Amino acid sequence: MPRPLPVLIVLLFALCGTSAWAAEHEVTRRLTRDLDQVQTLRIDGGVGTMDIEPAVGDTLSVEVEIEGERTGLLRRKRDVSAIDLEQALKNGELRIGLNAEDHDDLEVHWRIRLPAVATTSIHLGVGQVVADIGATALEVHVGVGEVDITGSRLDAGHVEVSAGVGSASLHGARDQSSQRAFVAESAEGHGEGSFPMDISVGVGDASVLLVDET
């Protein structure tokens, strides 16, 4: 016997309510760990903004705020409940990233407290990296966006900054030089230490400032 129409409507609203209750549109993920077995730290950010500061002590701290943007015909926010931080340690290299299959329709904000580690590698597809860096060999690459690095002059060795399309600048280094070719720009120089920096952006702006303290 067919169900009465009001019953079907009630069931439909109940199912929609259950789905909405299970979905999450904003989450915060956290990770902390000692880096005593780590020589290289690699962080793959995908999209978003990334703020990096020196840590007090020997513990790496990562906090990521993830928010789904509105998408589709119904303009619903993307469900981010299944997105989490993942990590893998192999041969002294610790890789950290999100387990999202794609980074479309996401707003992501990373906050990282970075202890001393031999090498740090940061990759971001689209977005902004702002970092205060001490004693680490640093590689940062952003596909589209902006990179703003403040580093220790006493720790930094050879520094290279480049932008494929955009601007690149270096301040506070010795033996500085810069080149401009059509839409590309690069700069290089030296600090007083031995930790190299290689900072690049495909499209956007990249800058490095070396100071006596960070």
C-alpha positions as CSV (number, residue, x, y, z in Angstrom):
1,M,0.0,0.0,0.0
2,P,1.5,3.4,-0.9
3,R,2.7,5.6,1.9
4,P,0.8,8.8,2.5
5,L,2.5,11.9,1.1
6,P,3.1,13.5,4.5
7,V,4.9,10.5,5.7
8,L,7.2,10.6,2.7
9,I,7.9,14.3,3.3
10,V,8.8,13.6,7.0
11,L,11.1,10.7,6.0
12,L,12.8,12.9,3.4
13,F,13.5,15.7,5.9
14,A,14.8,13.2,8.4
15,L,17.3,11.8,5.9
16,C,18.4,15.3,4.9
17,G,18.8,16.2,8.5
18,T,20.9,13.1,9.2
19,S,23.2,14.0,6.3
20,A,23.5,17.6,7.3
21,W,24.3,16.5,10.9
22,A,27.1,14.1,9.8
23,A,28.7,16.7,7.5
24,E,31.3,19.2,8.8
25,H,32.2,22.3,7.0
26,E,35.0,23.5,9.3
27,V,37.5,21.4,11.1
28,T,40.9,22.0,12.9
29,R,43.5,19.3,12.8
30,R,46.6,19.2,15.0
31,L,49.9,17.3,15.0
32,T,52.8,17.3,17.4
33,R,56.0,15.2,17.4
34,D,59.7,15.3,18.2
35,L,62.1,15.5,15.3
36,D,64.9,13.5,16.9
37,Q,64.9,11.0,14.0
38,V,64.2,13.5,11.3
39,Q,66.9,15.1,9.1
40,T,64.5,16.5,6.4
41,L,61.0,17.9,7.0
42,R,58.8,18.2,3.9
43,I,55.4,19.9,4.1
44,D,53.0,19.7,1.1
45,G,50.3,22.4,1.6
46,G,48.2,22.2,-1.6
47,V,46.4,25.5,-1.2
48,G,45.9,28.1,1.4
49,T,48.1,30.2,3.8
50,M,51.0,29.0,5.9
51,D,52.5,30.8,8.9
52,I,55.8,29.4,10.2
53,E,57.6,30.4,13.4
54,P,60.5,29.0,15.4
55,A,59.5,26.5,18.1
56,V,60.5,26.8,21.7
57,G,62.1,23.4,22.4
58,D,62.4,20.3,20.2
59,T,58.8,19.6,19.3
60,L,57.2,20.3,15.9
61,S,53.6,21.7,16.2
62,V,51.2,21.8,13.3
63,E,47.7,23.2,13.4
64,V,45.6,23.3,10.3
65,E,42.2,25.1,10.0
66,I,40.2,23.7,7.0
67,E,36.9,25.2,5.7
68,G,34.8,24.0,2.8
69,E,33.7,26.6,0.3
70,R,30.3,26.7,-1.4
71,T,30.1,24.7,-4.6
72,G,27.6,23.1,-6.9
73,L,24.1,24.1,-8.0
74,L,22.8,24.1,-4.4
75,R,25.8,26.2,-3.2
76,R,26.4,24.0,-0.3
77,K,29.7,24.1,1.5
78,R,32.1,21.2,0.9
79,D,32.1,18.5,3.6
80,V,35.6,18.4,5.1
81,S,34.9,15.9,7.9
82,A,37.1,13.2,6.3
83,I,40.1,15.5,5.7
84,D,43.0,15.0,8.1
85,L,46.7,15.5,8.5
86,E,48.9,12.5,7.4
87,Q,52.5,11.9,8.1
88,A,55.1,9.4,6.8
89,L,58.7,9.0,8.0
90,K,61.2,7.2,5.7
91,N,65.0,7.4,5.6
92,G,65.1,10.4,7.9
93,E,62.5,12.4,5.8
94,L,59.2,13.3,7.5
95,R,56.5,14.2,5.0
96,I,53.4,16.0,6.2
97,G,50.3,16.9,4.2
98,L,46.5,16.6,4.0
99,N,44.8,13.4,2.9
100,A,42.4,15.2,0.5
101,E,42.3,13.8,-3.0
102,D,41.9,17.4,-4.3
103,H,42.1,20.8,-2.8
104,D,39.3,22.4,-4.7
105,D,36.7,24.4,-2.8
106,L,38.9,24.5,0.3
107,E,40.2,27.3,2.5
108,V,43.2,26.1,4.5
109,H,45.3,27.9,7.1
110,W,48.5,26.3,8.4
111,R,50.2,27.3,11.7
112,I,53.6,25.7,12.2
113,R,56.0,25.9,15.1
114,L,59.3,24.6,13.7
115,P,62.2,23.4,15.9
116,A,65.8,23.1,14.6
117,V,66.0,20.5,11.8
118,A,68.7,20.1,9.1
119,T,66.5,20.6,6.1
120,T,63.0,22.1,5.6
121,S,61.1,21.8,2.3
122,I,57.8,23.7,1.9
123,H,55.6,23.2,-1.2
124,L,52.3,25.1,-1.8
125,G,50.4,25.1,-5.0
126,V,48.4,28.3,-4.6
127,G,48.6,30.6,-1.6
128,Q,50.9,32.4,0.7
129,V,53.9,31.4,2.9
130,V,55.0,33.7,5.7
131,A,57.9,32.3,7.7
132,D,60.5,33.2,10.4
133,I,63.4,30.8,9.9
134,G,66.4,30.0,12.0
135,A,69.0,27.2,11.6
136,T,67.7,25.1,8.8
137,A,68.5,24.6,5.1
138,L,65.3,26.0,3.5
139,E,63.5,25.3,0.3
140,V,60.2,27.0,-0.4
141,H,58.2,26.7,-3.7
142,V,54.8,28.3,-4.3
143,G,53.2,27.8,-7.7
144,V,50.9,30.9,-7.6
145,G,51.0,33.4,-4.7
146,E,53.4,35.0,-2.3
147,V,56.4,34.0,-0.2
148,D,57.7,36.3,2.6
149,I,60.7,34.9,4.5
150,T,62.5,36.4,7.5
151,G,65.8,34.5,8.2
152,S,68.7,34.6,10.5
153,R,71.7,36.4,8.9
154,L,74.0,34.4,11.3
155,D,72.6,31.1,10.1
156,A,71.9,31.7,6.4
157,G,74.4,30.7,3.8
158,H,73.9,31.2,0.1
159,V,70.4,32.6,-0.6
160,E,68.5,32.4,-3.9
161,V,65.2,34.1,-4.6
162,S,63.3,33.8,-7.9
163,A,59.9,34.5,-9.5
164,G,59.0,33.2,-12.9
165,V,56.4,35.9,-13.4
166,G,56.5,38.6,-10.7
167,S,59.1,40.1,-8.4
168,A,61.9,38.7,-6.3
169,S,63.8,40.6,-3.6
170,L,66.6,40.0,-1.1
171,H,67.5,42.3,1.8
172,G,70.2,42.1,4.5
173,A,72.6,39.8,2.7
174,R,76.1,40.5,1.6
175,D,77.4,40.2,-2.0
176,Q,73.9,40.8,-3.3
177,S,73.0,40.8,-7.0
178,S,69.7,40.7,-8.9
179,Q,68.5,40.1,-12.5
180,R,65.4,41.1,-14.3
181,A,64.5,39.4,-17.6
182,F,61.1,40.2,-19.2
183,V,58.6,39.1,-16.5
184,A,61.0,37.1,-14.4
185,E,63.2,38.3,-11.6
186,S,65.9,36.7,-9.4
187,A,68.2,37.8,-6.6
188,E,71.0,36.1,-4.6
189,G,73.4,36.8,-1.9
190,H,75.0,35.4,1.3
191,G,74.5,35.4,5.0
192,E,77.1,34.7,7.6
193,G,76.3,31.0,8.1
194,S,76.1,27.7,6.2
195,F,72.3,27.0,5.8
196,P,71.3,27.7,2.2
197,M,67.9,29.1,1.1
198,D,66.2,28.4,-2.2
199,I,63.0,30.4,-2.4
200,S,60.8,30.5,-5.6
201,V,57.4,31.3,-6.8
202,G,56.0,30.5,-10.3
203,V,53.6,33.4,-10.5
204,G,53.7,36.1,-7.8
205,D,56.1,37.7,-5.4
206,A,59.0,36.3,-3.3
207,S,61.0,38.2,-0.7
208,V,63.7,37.3,1.8
209,L,64.9,39.5,4.7
210,L,68.0,38.5,6.7
211,V,68.2,39.9,10.2
212,D,70.5,39.4,13.2
213,E,67.7,37.7,15.2
214,T,64.4,36.0,14.3
